[in-house]
Amino acid sequence: MTTAPLGRSAAYTILTTGYVGSTGPGVAATVSYIADGDRHVIFDPGMVPNRDSILAPLAAAGLGPDDITDVVLSHHHPDNTMNVGLFGRARVHDHKVEYRGDQWHNRDAEGYELTPSLRLIRTPGHSTEDITLLAGTETGVVAFAGDLWWHANGPAEDPVAPDRAVLRASRLRVIGVADLVVPGHGAPFRPDGTTPR
């Protein structure tokens, strides 16, 4: 199966750029908004200084919480999920289920398409349940990769990764398809020879 999404019609905005450890005062998630057709997606609505860090840039784009159709959680660590409740009408996607209201639908994230330009893939490494959202845009494939990388510099050795070889395989998979990577706690970066694997 092809990993990259076939479509190239998605667009995205970084709502807030996260930080962790030495790059910031504590920990905050990089929270992203991705749009394609009638789908309005929030990726990793995690810990931030306050809710306005997410809602104000969304409002500047003319959107409110009820406009969001989907929330994608890269994994279930609180620093990446803390504000999922802001988007009560959205379908919430994780590695094996789509949730909405009091219902859920079991499905594997691997290859699951929200649209032809938005595809989920399994990328375990930081945890066993990690997923990445691949967005086909006019300028290439953007990988919303959660904590596969906390920021552009890695960390090279993720201290919470249960299996270093699995993390490396997932990083290589994402690097193989992505023109741009949005990490879990930093600014987007273009993968190159210095990117931790």
N, C-alpha and C positions, 0 to 999 in steps of 0.2 A: 504494500500500500504506500502511496506517495504521502510523505509527511507534510510538505508545504501545502497550504490552502490553494485551491485552483483559482479562486477569485482574487481581484486586486482592487476592490472598491471600498475597503475599510479606511477609516480615518481615526486618529487618536489624539488625545491631549493628556499630558501629565498634570493631574490636579494638584498634587503635592509631592515634592521630592523628599524621600525619607533619609534617615541617617541611623547610624548605630555605633556605639562605642566611641572610638577616637574621632569619628567624623561628626559627632553631634553630642548634645547634652544628655541623651538617654537613648531611646529607640523610637523611631517612627517609620511607618511603612511608606513606600512609594505607591501612591494610589493613582490609578489611571482610568480614564474614560475612553471607551472605544465605541464607535458608531459604524453601523453598516445597514443601509436600508432602514427598516423600522425597528431594528434592534439597537438598544442603548445599554451598553455594558459597563459595569464598574468592575475593575480587577483589584483584588486584595484591599478592601476597605478596612485597614487595620488601625493600629495605634497612631494617633496624631496629637499635636498639642491641644486641639479642641475641634469640635465638629465643623466649625467654619473653615478649617483647613481643607475640608472636602467640599462642603456645601457652597461656599462663596465662589470658588472658580467654576463650579457646576452652574450656579445661578448666572454667572457672567456669560456662560454659553447658552443661556436661555432655558435651562433645565432645572427641574426640581426633583426631589427624591421619588415622587410618584411617576415620573417619566422614565425611570430606569426599568428596563424589561428583564435584565439579567445581571447577576453578580457571579463572578468566578472567583473561587477561593483556591489559591495555589496549594495550600495545605492547611491543617487545622491548628496552627500555633496562634495564640491570641494576638501577638503583635501584627499578624496579617489578617485577622478576622474581627477585631474588636468592634467595628462600626457597621457590621453587616445589617443590623436592625434598622438602620436609617432607611433602608430600601425595602419596605414591607410588602410591596406589590410584585417585586421581582422574583423570577425563578433563580434559585441559588444552585450553582454547579460545583461539585467537588470531584474527586477521583473516581467515584462509583455511583453517585446519585444526583438526580435533579430534584430539588425541594421547592415546594410552593405552598404557602399557607400551612395547612395541616396535612398535606399530601407529599408523597415522594414517589419517584419513579427510578427504579434501579436501571442503570446502564453504565457500561464501562466508558471512561473518559477517552480512552485511546481511539483517536480518529473521529470522535464525535464532532459534528459540525453544527454550530449555531446558525451559520450562513455559509455559502460557498467560500467566503473570504475569512471566516473565523473558525478555526479548528483547534480542538483540545488534543493534547497528547500527554501520555504518562511520562514523567521525567523524575523518577525517584532518585533520592540522593541525600538531600538535606533531611528529609523524612521518607518513610516508605510510601507516603500517599501524595507526593508532589505531582502537580500537573503544570503544564505550560499552555498558554493561549497563543497560538500563532495567528497573526493578523496580516492578511495580504493587503498591502497599500499600494498606491501609485508609485512609490519610491522603493518598494521591496517588502520583504517579510520582516515584521517586527515580532520578536518573541517576548511576551510578558512572562518572565521565568520565575517569579517569586524568589525564593531564597537559594536557588541553584548557585547564584552569586548574590552576596549581600550588596555589593557595589562593584565597580569595574575592577578592583584589585582582589576580588575574591570574597572571602579569604581563600588562599590556596588550599589550606587544610581546614575545612569546616569542622569546628570542634564538636558539633552535635550530630554530624553525619554518621549513621549507623554502619555504613559500608563505603569506604573510600573508592573502591572499584566501581560500585554502582553510580556514585556521584560523578565520577570521571566519564563513564559511558553516557550519562544523561547530558553532561556539559558538552561532550563531543557531538552528540546528536543535535543539540540546539545550535551549536556553532556551525554545523554542517548545512543548516537551512536558513539561519537568520542573518539578515543584513544589519539589524540593530537589536540589541538586547536591553530590556527594561528589567533591572534587578530589583530585589525585594526592598532594599534600603538605600538606594542611591540613584544617581542620574543615569539616563540611558547611555549606552556605549556601543561602539562598533567593535565587534570581536576581531582581534588580530593575533599575531604571534606571541604577544605578551599576556593575553587573556589566560587566567588560571584555568587549568583543565583538571 
